[in-house]
Every structure is written in structure tokens, then in C-alpha cells.
Amino acid sequence: MITKIIQEEKIQKAKKYIEKAESITIVTHVSPDGDAMGSSLGLYHFLSALGKDNVSIVVPNCFPQFYKWMPGAKEVVIHEKYPEFAEQLIHNADVIFCLDFNELKRIEKLGPVVDEAPGRKVMIDHHLNPGDFCKVVISYPEMSSTSEMIFRFICRLGQYELINKDCAVCIYTGMMTDTGSFTYNSNKPEIYTIIGELIKKGIDKDLIYRKVNQVYSENRLRMMGYVLYEKMKVYPEHQAALLTLSKEELDRFHYCSGDTEGFVNLPLSIDGVSFSVFIREDRDYIKISLRSVGDFPCNLFASRYFNGGGHKNASGGEFYGSLADAIAVFEKGLEEFNPNNV
């Protein structure tokens, strides 16, 4: 039995929107991760099974190669590559589903496009402090992932039977990736009830794990070795570790989108390290990824020092300045917000 956490009023509104819609567009955040892709593709397959013929997915930029095997991934429209077409899909949609983001800035250049689009907007998300740009806001930060929310949403619509294998594969992928393969934010029994239901739909969870976590390029593996040997700094007195990569270093290893995913988790395997941060140069800003184990709230660290947020043990942020300045801010933060003192 799965708890009915989504309010009935929100379910009924979303249901009416879907029933009346002739065209639906699903939008997710910049640099789409496993949960962004899993929730978007999972909803896409459900709506298609429901009989909705005109369903699209628009993402701001490219998603990692190791998610391109997912059912339906070839249908995803990338705004960075096809801006006019992507914006037209959003503008013409009767309903716009905003998945796995809580603020319009999380979709960057697509933010104004979604904001100005006339279609009815539905947010399904699990991040703190949702914005008010959607008519229906289904936001539960205590949930493991937006993909879990999609499963619950479909069930609350009374359409569990329409979850086919493709839909189940995508939902499971999102749940798995957003919990570090169920190693954090995943201690609630109902998560495993949902996994059991997805297995009944025919998914091969072991194969999904391999496709996401064990099939990488040679360049990624060499970059991982480099970042651990040359670029990892451990702060024993703070139970913390830092990884950094400059744009030049990324180029040296022929970086592709998603190649550094999971790097931030690596230092947490060191005995005595409970807080890990990965700082990476992007095109226009510095990207910050934070992970922790135990009681240290890395989302508060992200919010205080890097204009970010997220979950207690997994969060992100951004910094506008040089890589050296970002490192200095991190080290200052360690002194002020020491994991040893939590």
C-alpha cells in the first residue's frame, strides 16, 4: 500500500488539464540528470499510453550519453540545438509539465519562454521552495526523486495499469540515479514497494544499473583517475574533501555532457570524510556539486555560499567568478560551517 500524499484537488485539476489537452509539452532543467530524464520520459510514455498523440519533451541542453539508451530518448528536443522548434512546442502546448525544477532560472533561456507560454502549467518536483509560476504545484521535498513523484501521480490518477515496461524503466532509472543507487535519501519503505511494482512491469534493474554506471568512455575513466590523483584535496580537520576541474582540464579529456556525473561521491568512500564538494568550470559560471553522509546538511552549505540548495545529503549550486575564487569561498565556508561541529 502506497500512501496517497498528493492532494485530491491537485490530482483532479491536473486530470482535467490532461483530458482537455490536444498538445502537451514536458520541460525539465538545464544539464538534465537521471531524474530529470527518467521523470520526463516516464511521464511521456504514460501520456502516450493514455492516448495523447501530441506529447513532446524539451530540455535546455544536451543530456549525458549514458542516458541515451532510455526508451524515447531519441524523441527529446534539445533547445540548444533546435531553439525555434523547441520554443514553438512550448508556446503551442495546451499543458506544460515542469518536472524536477522549482524555479524558472533552473531552465535558463527557456525560463521566459515557459513563463510567457499561454498553456496551463503543472509542476511535479521534489525540491524545496517551489516558485509560483504553475497553476498546479505538486511538490514534496521529502520524496526521493521526481521520478518517484511521477509514479505516485500516475497511481493517484487511477492509471497504474497504463504503466508499461518503457515507462517503468524510465521511472526506475530516475529513482536509482537521484539516490546514488539507493545509498542516500532512500530509507523509506515505500520506495521499495514502488521498486517491486516496477519490477512487476518487466524491468531489469541490474541491467539498468550497468547501463548507467558501468558503461563509460575511456576519456571519462582517465579523467576520473586524474581528478582523484591530481585534483583531490582532503581536509581531515573538517571531515571534508574537494575535487576541482578547470575548463582546460576538461578539454584535455575531451569532456562530454555527463562525463563528471558521480565524481562528487567518490571522496565519501574515504574513512573520515562526510562532506564532498566538486567544483567545475562551465561555460558561463562555476558549477558546484555537494554530497554528504550522516547529519551534515550540504543543502544549507550550498544555499549559504553558492546560491544553491537541494536535499540534505545531495545538493548543487553555482558561482560567478573564477575557479580560484570559488575554491576560496568553499574553504572559508568550511571554517564557518564545519561538518565536525554538526
Legacy VTK file of the C-alpha trace (Angstrom):
# vtk DataFile Version 3.0
C-alpha trace
ASCII
DATASET POLYDATA
POINTS 342 float
0.000 0.000 0.000
1.407 3.383 -1.036
0.390 6.494 0.872
-1.766 8.929 -1.080
0.319 12.016 -0.424
-0.818 14.162 -3.380
-3.874 16.248 -2.564
-7.059 15.217 -4.358
-7.765 18.768 -5.544
-4.425 18.887 -7.373
-4.975 15.471 -8.914
-8.391 16.469 -10.229
-7.103 19.733 -11.735
-4.203 18.001 -13.453
-6.544 15.268 -14.681
-8.858 17.824 -16.313
-5.918 19.577 -17.938
-4.699 16.296 -19.420
-8.154 15.246 -20.626
-8.754 18.521 -22.461
-5.251 18.903 -23.866
-4.587 18.324 -27.554
-0.869 19.011 -27.145
1.360 18.535 -24.098
4.986 19.560 -23.636
7.226 18.327 -20.837
10.121 20.569 -19.768
12.968 19.791 -17.381
16.050 21.567 -16.052
19.388 22.521 -17.587
22.066 19.788 -17.736
19.428 17.061 -17.339
20.394 14.288 -14.941
18.926 10.821 -14.485
15.913 12.005 -12.529
15.152 14.780 -14.997
15.271 12.338 -17.907
13.614 9.497 -16.011
10.655 11.554 -14.827
10.193 13.283 -18.198
10.376 10.076 -20.241
8.286 8.198 -17.702
5.509 10.784 -17.971
5.913 10.845 -21.764
5.310 7.083 -22.024
2.336 7.261 -19.665
0.648 10.087 -21.574
1.245 8.232 -24.834
-0.321 5.084 -23.367
-3.234 7.242 -22.224
-3.919 8.083 -25.862
-2.316 11.511 -26.066
-0.767 11.637 -29.533
0.921 15.021 -29.357
3.373 14.813 -26.433
6.844 16.374 -26.568
9.841 16.672 -24.259
12.023 19.781 -24.371
15.325 20.048 -22.500
17.552 23.158 -22.368
20.775 21.410 -23.428
22.295 18.004 -24.106
21.930 15.162 -21.635
24.633 12.546 -20.912
25.391 9.796 -23.377
24.715 7.114 -20.772
21.022 8.101 -20.664
20.501 7.979 -24.424
19.623 4.276 -24.299
16.430 5.088 -22.382
13.182 4.357 -24.236
12.024 7.516 -26.010
15.294 9.419 -25.584
15.611 9.892 -29.352
12.387 11.923 -29.328
13.694 14.545 -26.894
14.069 18.039 -28.400
17.178 19.918 -27.266
16.624 23.678 -27.148
20.320 24.420 -27.601
20.266 22.606 -30.961
16.779 23.487 -32.192
15.747 26.694 -30.398
12.899 27.778 -32.669
11.285 24.342 -32.788
11.640 23.824 -29.026
10.130 27.224 -28.237
7.268 26.592 -30.664
6.444 23.313 -28.912
6.246 25.129 -25.578
4.244 28.061 -26.913
1.699 25.829 -28.680
1.176 23.389 -25.809
-2.170 23.295 -24.037
-0.435 21.872 -20.962
3.186 22.287 -19.911
4.574 19.890 -17.325
7.525 21.367 -15.423
9.457 18.449 -13.988
12.325 18.294 -11.499
12.795 22.040 -11.100
11.284 24.568 -8.721
12.310 27.890 -10.286
12.364 29.203 -13.845
16.041 30.070 -13.564
16.734 26.319 -13.465
15.788 26.102 -17.144
17.878 29.176 -18.027
16.991 30.517 -21.524
13.749 28.517 -21.536
12.557 30.352 -18.403
10.964 33.341 -20.188
9.559 31.038 -22.874
7.738 28.877 -20.317
6.687 31.908 -18.269
5.081 33.625 -21.263
3.501 30.490 -22.768
-0.318 30.520 -22.557
-0.677 26.825 -21.721
-1.635 25.601 -18.256
1.430 24.672 -16.255
1.807 21.778 -13.829
4.877 21.402 -11.618
5.887 17.980 -10.335
9.036 18.248 -8.263
10.791 17.352 -5.017
12.946 20.417 -4.325
12.447 22.937 -1.539
10.713 26.303 -2.011
8.729 25.861 -5.242
8.018 29.006 -7.245
4.526 30.212 -8.152
4.721 30.065 -11.957
2.462 26.986 -12.277
-1.297 26.640 -11.869
-0.852 23.269 -10.172
2.131 22.711 -7.890
2.783 19.119 -6.832
5.897 19.480 -4.722
7.035 17.092 -1.985
10.682 17.595 -0.929
10.559 14.542 1.306
10.286 12.292 -1.740
13.416 10.575 -3.079
13.043 11.858 -6.628
10.708 13.450 -9.124
10.526 10.056 -10.809
9.009 8.635 -7.633
6.536 11.523 -7.787
5.602 10.570 -11.352
4.839 7.008 -10.240
2.674 8.320 -7.412
0.984 10.812 -9.740
0.033 8.096 -12.238
-1.312 5.882 -9.461
-3.352 8.732 -7.981
-4.879 9.277 -11.405
-6.041 5.671 -11.146
-3.969 4.630 -14.141
-1.420 2.192 -12.713
-2.331 -0.311 -15.425
-1.055 2.098 -18.091
2.490 1.955 -16.729
4.157 -0.173 -19.394
7.695 -1.518 -19.353
9.185 1.539 -21.079
7.535 3.852 -18.571
8.708 1.682 -15.659
12.307 1.573 -16.937
12.444 5.374 -17.067
10.894 5.853 -13.624
13.270 3.342 -12.055
16.290 4.963 -13.718
15.335 8.322 -12.253
14.774 6.914 -8.783
18.053 4.996 -8.861
20.211 7.866 -10.066
18.772 10.505 -7.737
19.521 8.381 -4.683
23.036 7.309 -5.643
21.750 3.806 -6.428
19.685 3.925 -3.222
22.578 4.912 -0.944
21.099 8.225 0.284
17.664 9.793 0.672
16.229 6.330 0.197
15.448 4.907 3.625
11.656 4.904 3.384
9.949 1.523 2.933
7.530 2.785 0.268
10.431 3.376 -2.137
10.995 -0.366 -2.222
7.301 -1.062 -2.596
7.408 1.093 -5.726
10.520 -0.718 -6.971
8.680 -4.006 -6.529
5.799 -2.716 -8.630
8.225 -1.561 -11.349
9.873 -4.988 -11.423
6.425 -6.493 -11.956
6.223 -4.367 -15.098
9.205 -6.242 -16.512
12.215 -4.011 -15.820
15.689 -5.493 -15.379
17.087 -3.343 -12.558
20.533 -4.936 -12.752
20.833 -4.142 -16.449
19.698 -0.561 -15.848
22.412 -0.150 -13.212
25.039 -1.401 -15.635
23.898 0.861 -18.477
24.049 3.938 -16.246
27.024 3.188 -14.013
29.304 0.740 -15.767
29.397 1.747 -19.427
31.642 4.796 -19.814
34.086 6.190 -22.327
37.836 5.750 -21.986
38.189 9.528 -21.642
35.826 9.609 -18.663
37.739 6.842 -16.895
41.084 8.585 -17.447
39.614 11.882 -16.226
38.329 10.144 -13.096
41.812 8.832 -12.360
43.283 12.275 -12.932
40.831 14.105 -10.690
41.386 11.638 -7.843
45.181 11.552 -8.086
45.951 15.152 -9.032
42.972 17.288 -8.036
41.528 15.900 -4.816
42.234 17.812 -1.625
41.253 16.334 1.737
40.566 18.452 4.815
40.809 15.916 7.676
40.127 18.512 10.348
36.795 19.269 8.651
35.866 15.734 7.536
35.705 17.178 4.020
37.171 16.751 0.544
37.278 18.899 -2.580
37.569 17.986 -6.266
38.131 20.631 -8.943
38.424 20.698 -12.721
39.111 23.706 -14.912
37.766 24.184 -18.423
41.260 23.499 -19.754
41.442 20.204 -17.874
38.000 19.182 -19.096
39.053 19.896 -22.669
42.194 17.808 -22.191
39.980 14.770 -21.591
37.509 15.679 -24.386
34.713 16.295 -21.893
31.186 15.448 -22.959
27.996 16.264 -21.073
27.644 13.949 -18.071
31.268 12.762 -18.005
31.786 14.094 -14.471
28.491 12.824 -13.070
29.111 10.922 -9.852
32.614 12.299 -9.290
31.432 14.215 -6.227
30.511 10.952 -4.497
33.981 9.400 -4.797
35.696 11.071 -1.791
32.899 9.917 0.506
34.463 6.453 0.387
37.435 7.831 2.376
37.250 6.917 6.046
36.554 10.091 7.999
35.160 12.151 5.091
31.495 13.051 5.456
31.291 16.062 3.118
32.433 16.210 -0.515
32.326 19.093 -2.984
33.113 19.103 -6.706
33.795 22.475 -8.340
33.864 22.520 -12.144
34.274 25.329 -14.646
31.354 25.593 -17.057
30.972 27.945 -19.998
29.375 30.865 -18.163
29.768 30.036 -14.499
31.275 27.656 -11.958
29.141 24.590 -11.227
29.114 23.272 -7.662
28.022 19.761 -6.616
27.806 18.833 -2.943
27.251 15.498 -1.195
27.297 14.452 2.434
26.634 11.470 4.628
25.082 11.488 8.053
23.717 14.654 9.597
25.666 17.337 7.750
23.183 19.441 5.681
25.070 20.134 2.477
21.974 21.907 1.088
22.405 24.626 3.736
26.070 24.953 2.776
25.044 25.267 -0.887
22.442 27.898 -0.044
24.732 29.949 2.182
27.792 30.041 -0.072
26.804 29.096 -3.606
23.286 30.401 -4.286
22.074 26.813 -4.368
20.060 24.247 -2.497
18.644 20.781 -2.797
18.463 17.937 -0.337
20.201 17.363 2.951
22.746 14.917 1.523
22.731 15.908 -2.154
22.620 19.434 -3.499
24.085 21.864 -6.005
24.911 25.490 -6.565
26.633 27.974 -8.824
29.277 30.653 -8.589
30.016 33.591 -10.872
33.717 34.324 -10.761
36.968 32.450 -11.145
37.643 28.863 -10.153
40.186 30.121 -7.601
37.590 32.419 -6.051
35.077 29.575 -5.817
37.648 27.425 -4.010
38.353 30.310 -1.616
34.641 30.632 -0.835
34.433 26.891 -0.191
37.392 26.958 2.197
36.002 29.980 4.025
32.706 28.128 4.326
34.450 25.132 5.860
35.836 27.347 8.597
32.453 28.923 9.300
30.274 25.844 8.764
32.464 22.962 9.874
30.992 19.475 9.401
32.827 18.479 12.591
30.532 20.780 14.560
27.246 19.349 13.300
LINES 1 343
342 0 1 2 3 4 5 6 7 8 9 10 11 12 13 14 15 16 17 18 19 20 21 22 23 24 25 26 27 28 29 30 31 32 33 34 35 36 37 38 39 40 41 42 43 44 45 46 47 48 49 50 51 52 53 54 55 56 57 58 59 60 61 62 63 64 65 66 67 68 69 70 71 72 73 74 75 76 77 78 79 80 81 82 83 84 85 86 87 88 89 90 91 92 93 94 95 96 97 98 99 100 101 102 103 104 105 106 107 108 109 110 111 112 113 114 115 116 117 118 119 120 121 122 123 124 125 126 127 128 129 130 131 132 133 134 135 136 137 138 139 140 141 142 143 144 145 146 147 148 149 150 151 152 153 154 155 156 157 158 159 160 161 162 163 164 165 166 167 168 169 170 171 172 173 174 175 176 177 178 179 180 181 182 183 184 185 186 187 188 189 190 191 192 193 194 195 196 197 198 199 200 201 202 203 204 205 206 207 208 209 210 211 212 213 214 215 216 217 218 219 220 221 222 223 224 225 226 227 228 229 230 231 232 233 234 235 236 237 238 239 240 241 242 243 244 245 246 247 248 249 250 251 252 253 254 255 256 257 258 259 260 261 262 263 264 265 266 267 268 269 270 271 272 273 274 275 276 277 278 279 280 281 282 283 284 285 286 287 288 289 290 291 292 293 294 295 296 297 298 299 300 301 302 303 304 305 306 307 308 309 310 311 312 313 314 315 316 317 318 319 320 321 322 323 324 325 326 327 328 329 330 331 332 333 334 335 336 337 338 339 340 341
